[in-house]
Amino acid sequence: MVDLMRAYFEPGAELYLGSRACLESAARVLAAARSAGVPVIHTRVAFGPGGVDGGLFFRKVAPLRHLVGDTPLGALMPEAGPGSGEPVIVKQYASAFFGTALASTLNVLRVDTLVIAGVSTSGCVRATAVDAIQHGFVPIVVRQAVGDRDPRPHEAALFDIQAKYGEVWEEADVLARLRA
């Protein structure tokens, strides 16, 4: 579950997606994963004072200033928030792997395939899928469970992921697989 934070779903927020459809889909995928006993890991973005740990990314993407420390916009959405025992990885860059313990955590759990839901498709979802394959994992991005502020980079990222870095599956196919 990649960055399903209030910043993307709060009307008026600079990162607002304009829709909750991907959040609703992600919640269904999350429920199916939990029912299947599949390990679930969440990510969120938070920066230190002044964004000191965000480098150029923090300076280039102005809305990230709202994610310094523990802020309301940085809170995970309850619909797809962590359950008991589900780790939350705090990151400062697009990929959930960069500068985090995600790869080692997945290895300890003996995970070989990732089902990815979250935001934004062209940013953090794509970067996580690219790094997943580079770490030896098979990334499966759930088409309906990812979202972006603009449909053009959203569709381009899904095309790119399917063409080179992983798989893009329909939600119904992911749910059927998890139920099996």
Residue pairs with C-beta under 8 A, 6 or more apart in sequence:
1 26
1 30
1 40
1 41
1 42
1 43
1 76
1 80
1 82
1 117
1 118
2 43
2 96
2 116
2 117
2 118
2 119
2 124
2 125
2 128
2 146
3 43
3 44
3 45
3 118
3 119
3 120
3 124
4 23
4 26
4 42
4 76
4 77
4 79
4 80
4 81
4 117
4 118
4 119
5 44
5 45
5 67
5 73
5 74
5 75
5 76
5 77
5 119
6 13
6 72
6 73
6 74
6 75
6 76
6 77
7 13
7 14
7 15
7 16
7 63
7 66
7 67
7 73
7 74
8 15
8 16
8 17
8 119
8 120
8 147
9 16
9 17
9 20
9 23
9 77
10 16
10 73
13 63
13 66
13 73
14 62
14 63
14 66
15 63
15 66
15 73
15 120
15 149
16 149
17 119
17 120
17 147
17 148
17 149
18 149
19 147
21 144
21 147
22 117
22 118
22 119
22 144
22 145
22 146
22 147
23 77
23 79
23 80
23 147
24 79
25 117
25 142
25 144
25 145
25 171
26 79
26 80
26 117
26 118
26 142
26 145
26 146
27 79
27 80
28 145
28 171
28 175
29 115
29 117
29 142
29 145
29 171
29 174
29 175
29 178
30 40
30 80
30 117
32 174
32 175
32 178
32 179
33 40
33 115
33 178
34 40
34 83
35 178
35 179
36 178
36 179
38 115
38 178
39 86
39 109
39 111
40 82
40 83
40 86
41 86
41 87
41 88
41 89
41 96
41 102
41 105
41 106
42 76
42 80
42 81
42 82
42 86
42 87
42 88
42 89
43 88
43 89
43 90
43 91
43 96
43 100
43 102
43 118
43 124
43 128
44 74
44 75
44 76
44 88
44 89
44 90
44 91
45 64
45 67
45 74
45 90
45 91
45 92
45 124
46 67
46 68
46 69
46 70
46 71
46 74
46 90
46 92
47 53
47 54
47 58
47 64
47 67
47 68
47 69
47 92
48 68
48 69
49 68
49 69
50 68
51 58
51 59
51 64
51 65
51 68
53 92
54 64
54 92
54 93
55 92
57 64
57 92
57 93
57 94
58 64
58 65
58 92
66 73
66 74
67 73
67 74
76 82
76 88
80 117
82 88
87 105
89 96
89 100
89 101
89 102
89 105
90 100
91 98
91 99
91 100
92 99
93 99
93 127
94 123
94 124
94 126
94 127
94 128
95 124
95 127
95 128
95 130
95 131
96 102
96 124
96 127
96 128
96 131
97 103
97 128
97 131
97 132
97 135
98 127
98 131
103 135
106 114
106 135
106 137
111 137
112 136
112 137
112 138
113 137
113 138
113 139
113 140
114 128
114 129
114 132
114 137
114 138
114 139
114 140
115 140
115 142
115 174
115 178
116 125
116 128
116 129
116 132
116 139
116 140
116 141
116 142
116 146
117 141
117 142
117 145
117 146
118 124
118 125
118 128
118 145
118 146
119 125
119 146
119 147
119 148
120 146
120 147
120 148
120 149
120 154
121 141
121 146
121 147
121 148
121 153
121 154
121 157
121 158
122 148
122 150
122 153
122 154
122 156
122 157
123 148
125 141
125 146
125 157
126 157
126 160
126 161
126 165
128 139
129 139
129 141
129 161
129 165
129 166
130 161
130 165
132 138
132 139
132 165
132 166
133 139
133 165
133 166
138 166
138 167
139 161
139 165
139 166
139 167
140 166
140 167
140 168
140 169
140 174
141 158
141 161
141 166
141 167
141 168
141 169
142 169
142 170
142 171
142 174
143 158
143 168
143 169
143 170
143 171
144 170
144 171
145 171
145 174
146 154
146 158
147 154
148 154
148 157
158 168
161 167
161 168
162 168
